[in-house]
Amino acid sequence: MSRKDEILGRIRAGIGTRYDMPSLDDIAPITYPDPLAAFIASSKVAGSEVVELENGDTVDSIIRKRFPSAGTIASNLPEVSIANLNPDTVESAAALDGTDVGVIRGELGVAENGCIWIPQAMKEKAVCFISENLVILLPREAIVNNMHEAYRRVDPGRYGYGTFISGPSKTADIAQTLVMGAQAARSVTVILI
Amino acid sequence: MTQHSKKAAAFLKDAKYSQWHDATFWAVRSKRDTMAQGLPEWERLREKASAIKRHTLSHLDEYLEQFAAQAQKNGAVVHWAADADEFNAIVLDILQAAGVKKIVKSKSMLTEECGMNPYLEAKGIEVVETDLGERIIQLMGQRPSHIVMPAVHLSPDQVGELFEREGISDEIGNHDPTYLTYRARLSLRNEFLTAGAGMTGANFGIAATGDIVVCTNEGNADMSTSCPKLHIAALGLEKVIPDYDCLAVFQRMLCRAGTGQPTTSYTSHFRKARPGAQAMHIILVDNGRSQWIGNPDHWEILKCIRCGSCMNTCPVYRRSGGFSYSYFIPGPLGVNLGMLRDFEAHKGNLSACTLCMSCQSVCPVKIDLGEQIYKWRQMSGAIPPAKKALCKGMSMVYNHPLLYKTATRVLKPFHSLDLEKDE
């Protein structure tokens, strides 16, 4: 008998009452009169900066303005013409080390907690984490109220990886003092397009 | 005195630190309350979370098969480990076959449970913890004192001096947490880039899709799996849940209950190996769980999602610290898991409970933690005779109002008498 069968056999022998799956239709999760405003507020709580693309702005101009001294800008997005490193064509993830600004696209924003769904749409997902500063482009109409709505709409994409990101990497592991920038991005800027 | 109460007495000798400990965890508990009160549906979520877990655990055979089949369809290699030894051997095999000499790993209580790090190190494989708190205690040669905040027992000075000894920080005497975190970031960055494999635990395994879901604030699980070409994920059998609709319920509760945040910074879904990487390995670990499912009084402890809220709220944990417990997981959760693991070895933790039931009032999946501790006490016969006699006497006094009045009047001058002394 395989290990798997042994383990499953013990489980079957041990299970008492088999309980039914509850209906999840009556949770009545929180919704917001203005989900975009709630998303912006939640993002700020998580430590993100939120910038709205105004008339006359381009993604390039906003990045330049926010990170005037950035040397390495990594992105595979067509609207980021100032990018000088491409996560699709780098030889390995290590080549992205030292990236000052990484620019990626978010698919969905969640009002209740500022989460942004990032399916892997690049060869090296390291760009999402290894960059000192992360910029996420997010369509302003792509906001849902809560995680229940979000999980009805997400898919990890063709590379089979996806992540919800809410704010910069953070830790409070030393004496419960909150510090932004543990192992991944030290700042997150969300550009609403 | 029990094993726990002796260690707790030692912990309480440092009054300043023990007050800080108590206040720190009460603050986390208060943040949890703010989060819970911010969602009108919070109590409904707890009901659903509990019911989903009951359903899943009582159909765990089916969900495990579905999860394994789905993960294999995604290209992952799925292993089944009956116990800790088997788990460690599987990890070693995978690493040796790939010629890996160093691994980076994100926080996993399961690898702690199995003693994986010392095992691999004895076989010549370097293991680097990448969660900041875990890295600190690894360098200190300690074990975690809390499941979510593993280095909470250390002061910035202790961490600063450690980093100076280890050559991680170069400004001697700078013990500012922001500076120390930055120095650890630089040191760990080098580890991520030079390790041959990344290892993660799992907060959830999704049966419908085969996803491994890992929640972190630091992004270290993502760094660990973005740089090295090999990803090994380890999960206890009870981590599997049916689908994304269920995941939404748990994702919303995990961090709100645990640290009082609306979400972790990263909720990452690993379904396939990244382009150019080797196949992802998933190890499903039993190590007692398939037996515990058959325990009618205690199987529901397997509903746990490891948020840590039961220890944050526990008046005994807050005033005795994680190292007062003999099991590697402290607090109400650890008392119960320790008893399932080894009754004799861990019954000295049973005194670490006032039966206030605060743990089960906050538990996001509604585990009857306090009631389970009560049941273990009934089985253990651990109550010292003196205390038994005292309880009998007290019960008589409380049940006879006249006797109570007389007794309080007579005993008043002795109110500071230490009744525990004779134990």
Interface residues (C-beta under 8 A of the other chain):
Chain A: S2 R3 K4 E6 I7 L8 R10 I11 R12 A13 G14 I15 G16 T17 R18 Y19 D20 M21 P22 L24 D26 I27 A28 P29 I30 S42 V45 A46 A93 A94 D97 E112 N113 G114 C115 Q120 K123 E124 K125 A126 C128 F129 I130 N146 M147 H148 A150 Y151 R152 V154 P156 Y159 G160 Y161 G162 T163 F164 I165 S166 G167 P168 S169 K170 T171 A172 D173 I174 A175 Q176 T177 V179 G181 A182 Q183 A184 A185
Chain B: T24 A27 L39 P40 E41 R44 L45 E47 K48 A51 I52 R54 H55 L57 S58 H59 L60 D61 L64 E65 A68 N74 G75 W80 A81 A82 E86 T130 D131 L132 G133 I136 M149 P150 A151 V152 L154 S155 P156 V159 P177 T178 L180 T181 Y182 A184 R185 L188 R189 F192 L193 D211 N217 E218 G219 N220 D222 M223 S226 C227 L237 P242 Y244 D245 C246 L247 A248 V249 Q251 R252 T259 P262 T263 T264 S265 Y266 T267 S268 H269 F270 R271 K272 A273 R274 P275 G276 L284 D286 S290 Q291 W292 I293 G294 N295 P296 W299
